Amino acid sequence: MKISLNTVQCKLFGGQSISITGNIEIYRGIPVVLTGANGSGKTLTLNLISSILEEQPCGIIKSYDTDAMVVDSREQLSEQRVAWLQQEPRDNFISRCSSDEVILPLLSAGLTRDQMYQRLTSLLYKTDLFESDILSRRISQLSGGERQKLGLLAALAASPDYLLLDEPFSRLDTSSQIEVGDLLKRHCKNRNVLVATQDVERYAEVTDANSYYEVQVKSDFSKNITLKSIKNTLLPSWRRQSPEIHRDELTKVVRYLSPEVT
């Protein structure tokens, strides 16, 4: 899919108006990485892309000029699922309970208990989320890194067609970065992934990305943002291993699905 932004005017909550110009091409299985300095507009660009994909303003964008935008896609956007992991972990949640954040997307998808179990088993394999009892605690009791991992798990549980990540490793220690990288590597091969980050090499390293499509975000730090595409940036392949988790631990998922879920 190609998104052409011919100086799209975006109005933000608070009254500010910002223009975004440039092209973004999204390829399934190849991450699109938005790079740029602090304040250059990476998060705002993700806001606009999410608004385009969901066909309605979202995040900090109140409205945008659809006439200055061209979306070339064979897919019907209205039929595509979008998940967005925001940079501030607390902005990703709607519930107080950690387990609810994972279960609600599954309930919304109309999955049976067996289907929920299978999807969560696939997601939680080789992670420490159950060993660290994250899902049995309130979100207010979690650290920033734990909230980041929970937010990603909830986003992937929805099985999105498009996954938008805003600085996904910013609050994670080295071992957690590798663990989250493995999670992305295993579950994003056939998805459209857009990532905003200042450390593109670290993202490519922990996700074992052989290639990515880079879009440089530049701004005059006032009202104009320009996107510059760099196609097919190639990287060597790194090998990383995350801590193993015994499959018996995954049966704990039933405790969070029963007996409330039928």
N, C-alpha and C positions, 0 to 999 in steps of 0.2 A: 504494500500500500504506500502511496506517495501523498504527502500533505504539502501543498504549496500555499505559503502564507504571503500574500501580496500586500504587505504593510497592513496587517490586521490591527485594528484599534480595539484595545481591551479597556473596559472601565472596571476599576476595582472598587470594592467596598471601602468607603471613605472618600470617594470622589475623584481619585487620581486616574488619569488616562495614560496608557502606555501602548506603543506600537511595536509589533513583532513582525520581522520580515525574514523570509528564508524558506528553504525546503527541507523536509524530513522524509526519508524513505525507510519504511519498516519492513523487515524481512523476518519471516517466521524462523525461529531457531538461531538467529544472529542478533545479539543484543545491540541496541542503539544506545550509545553512551553520550550524555550531554556533559561537556566539560566547560570550565570557566572559573573565573575568580569569584570570591565572595561578593554577593550583591550584583552579579552580572545578569541574573534573570533565569537561572536554571530551574528553580522551583516554580516561577511564574510560567515558564515554557511548559513544564509538566502539567500545570493547572490548565493551560490552554489545550494541550493535547488531550487531557482527560475530558475536558468540556466537549471537544470535537467528537471523541469516541462515544461519549454518553449522550451526545446531541442535546446538551443543556449545560448552562454555566455551573461551575462547581468550584470549591475551594475559595480563594480570595477574589475570583473573577465574578463580577456582577453581570456583565454582558460583554459580547464581542461581535465584531462585524463579520457576518457570514458571507456577505457579498464579495469580500476581499480574500476569500479562501476557496481553494479547490482541493477536493479529496478524490483521488483516483484509486478506487478499490473495487475488487470483484466481490467483496464480502458485504453483506448487509450489516451496517453498523448496529442497527437496532437489535440484531440477533447475537451480537458479540458481548461477552461478559468482560467487565473491566474491574481490576483490583488495583488500588493505589495505596502503597505504604509510604506515609508521610514521614518527614524528617523528625518531627517532634512526636515521640511515641504516644503520648497521651491523646493526641488528635486522632489516633487510629481506632479508638474503642467507643462503643456505645453502651456497654454493660459494665457492671462493677465486678463481675465474676469472670475469671480467666477462662474457665471451661466454656462459658456461654459464648465467648467470642469465636471459639472454634466450632461449636455445635450449631449456632444460628445459621451460618452459611449453608451447612449441610441440610438443615431443616427447610430452608428457603428453596433449596434445589429439589426438595421432595424425595430425598433418599430414604431407603428403609434402614433399619438398624444394621443389617448385615452389610449393606453398601457403605454406610458410615464407617463401620469397623474396617472394611477393606481399604477405604481411602485414607483413613487416619493411620492404619498400619503402614501403608506405603509412605506416608509423609514422615512418620516418626521413626522409621527404621534408621539406625545410625545417628540418632540424636539423643541428647540427655534431658529432653523436656520432661519426661516422666520421672526420671531419676532425681531431678531437682525439684519435684513436686510443684512446678509452676502452675499447672492446671487446677490444683486444689486450693490455690490462694486467691485472695482478692487482688485486683490489678493495682490498687493503691499500695500493696505490700511488695510489689515487684520493683527491682532496680531498673534503671534505664535500659541496660543491655537485655535484661529478661523481657521487658516490654517490647523491645525491638524484635526479639525472636518470636514472641507470641504473636505480634502483628503480622510477621511474615507467614507464620503457620496458618493464621486465620485467612490471610489473603490467598494462599495456595489451596486451602481447604475448599474455597469456592470454585476451584478449577477454572480460573479465568483464561480467556483468550488473549487478553492484554494485561500485562503486569507492569505497573509503573512504580519505580523504587527511587526515593529521594534520600541520598546519602545512607544507604542501607547498613554500612559498616561503621558509621561515625561514633557510635556508643558501645562498640563491641571490643573486647580484648582479643588478643591474637588467636587463642584457641576457639573462641566463639566465632570469629571471622571465618576460620577454616570450616567450622561446622555449618554455618549458614551458607558458605560458598558451596559446600557439598550438597546442601538442600536445593540450592538454585540450580546447580549443575545437573542434578537428577530429575528435576521437575520442570525445567524451562527449555528443554531441547526442542519441543514442538510448540512453543508459545512465542508470542510477540512481546519482547521485554525492552523497556526503556528505563535507563538508569541515569540519574543525575549524581555526579561525584567529582571531587577534586583530585582523587587519587585513582586514575583509570588503570594504572599498572597493577595496583593492589587488587582492584576488582577483578581484572583479568587473571591475576595469579591465583586467587582463592577459588574462583569459579572454573579454572582450567580452560579459559576461553582461548581458542586458537585464532579467532578473528572477531572483530567487532566493527560496527559502523559508527564513527565518531562525528558528533556535531558540536562544534565550538560555539559557545554562547558568549557574545560580546555585547557590552552596553556602555552608553555614555553616562550611566548612573543617574539618568534623569527620566527621559520618556521614550527612549528608542532602544530596542533590542534587535540584534542581527544574528542570524544563524548561518554558520558556514560549515558545510559538509565535507568530510574527508572519508572517501570510500575505501572499504576493504583494508583496514589497518590490521596487519598480521602480527601475531605474537607467538613466541615459542610456547609449548605446552608444559605446564607444571603438574607435578603429581603431588596430591595431598591426601592424607588419610585422617578421617575423623574417628573419635572414640566409638568402639563397637557397643551396641546395647543388645542385651539378650532379648530374644523375641518374646519370652515369657513376660517381660516387662510391659509389652504392648497390650497384654490382656487387661491392663488397668483401664484402658479406654472404656471398657464395658461399664465400669463404675461411674463414669461420667455420662453414659448414655442410658443407664437403667436406674430406677424403673420409670423415670419421668418420660423417656422417649419411647414411643411405641412404633 
